Amino acid sequence: MTIKRLHQYYIDKEFKTFNPQCILFDIDGVLVDIRKSYNIVIKKTVDFILKYIIGDTVLKGIVNDDIILKFRQTGGFNNDTDTSYAIALAILVNPQKSIRSTREFLNFIAKNVDEGGIISVEKFLSSYFHYADIQRLKKILVYPAPIGNSMLATVFDEFFYGPELFEKRHKIKPKYYFGKPLIENDKLLATRTTINDITKKFGSNVAIVSGRSKIAAEYSLKPVFDVFNQRACIFLEDEEREYSKPNPYAIKKAMKIMNSKTAIYVGDSAEDLLMVRRAEKETDIKIAFFGVYGCSTRPILTARQFKKIGAEVIIENINILPNILNKVL
C-alpha cells in the first residue's frame, strides 16, 4: 500500500467475509486528536522533572513528536505517563551536553525496547549503566506510584486535567500546576453523524476501550459520549495498572458484556493491535483491527507499519469508517 492522498484506505481481502457483532473504539488518535494535548503534556512533564532534579539545562524542549511516536511504536507505551517516565529516566541516567545527542540517545533506546514498556527500558538501561544509579533515580522519580505519591505522575495529571478537573478526578488539590488544562486542547474528530451511522449497523453494541479515565473521556467526547454503550465502555485509567494495554482484559470484558464473539476494534497504535491479538489467542473470539493513521505525527510511516503488522483495515480518519463498513458489511 502506498498512501499519497487523503482518505485513502486499505482493506485486507479476507476481512470481506467477516461478520462483526460489535465495534469498539480507542479514543486517543481515533475519536480525538491529542497532538496538542497529551503530546504537549509529555513534553512539559519531562521539562519539569529535569529542571526539578538537575536545574536549568540546555535540554528544555528536548522531547519532540518524533521521539514520542518512536516510543509508542514499540507496543509498550500506550500510557503517556510511562512515556514521560521512560524518557526522563533515560536522560537522567546518561545526561548529554546537547539536544541533538540526547535525542539520538533516546532514539537508540526506542529502537531497542519492546512491548515491555518501562520494564523493558529499565532493563535495557541496566545493561549499559550502573544498576545502583538507576535504582537511585527510580527512588527520586517514585514511579510507578499513585498520584500524590509520585511527583512525576502528579505533575503529568495536573498539566493534563488542570486544577479543577484534577481535584475532581483524584480528590486531592494540585501542588505544581495551576494553569490552563491541556485537555482543553483535545480536538474531537468523530462527528455525531459518523457515530449515529455506526450505531445503525451495530445498535447498542458500540463501546469504548481506552487508556483514559471516564472523566477525561466524557470531557473530550461530550457531544457524542452518550451514544456509546456505557455499560460496556472500559476506561483503563480507572482500572488496576496491571490491566493496561496491551493486556487484553478490557477488550474481553467489553465483548462479554455485549455478548459478542466477533468484533471490530478501531485503534491507532501497536499496543492496540497487540491487545487484539492477545485477546484472540486467549479466547475463542475473533477481532478485526482497524488502524487509524491520520493523527500520527508521521502518518505514512504509521500506515505502513499497520500493514506490516497485520491490520485488517487501515483508514486515515474515523469519519470515513461508515463508508468502509458499507463497502464490506
Buried (B, 14 or more C-beta within 10 A) or exposed (E): EEBEEEEBBBBBEEBEEBEBBBBBBBBBBBBBBBBEBBBBBBBBBBBBBBEBBEEEBEBEEBBBBBBBBBBBBBBBBBBBBBBBBBBBBBBBBBBBEEBEEBBEBBBEBBEEBBBBBBBBBBEBBBEEBEEEBBEEBBEBBBBBEEBBEBBBBBBBBBBBBBBEBBBEBBEEEBEEBEEEBBBEBBEBBBEEEBBEBBBEBBEBBBBBBBBBBBBBBBBBBEEBBEBBBEEBBBBBBBBEEEBBBBBBBBBBBBBEBBEBBBBBBBBBBBBBBBBBBBBBEEBEBBBBBBBBBBBBBBBEBBBBBBBEBEBBBBBBBBBBBBEBBEEBE
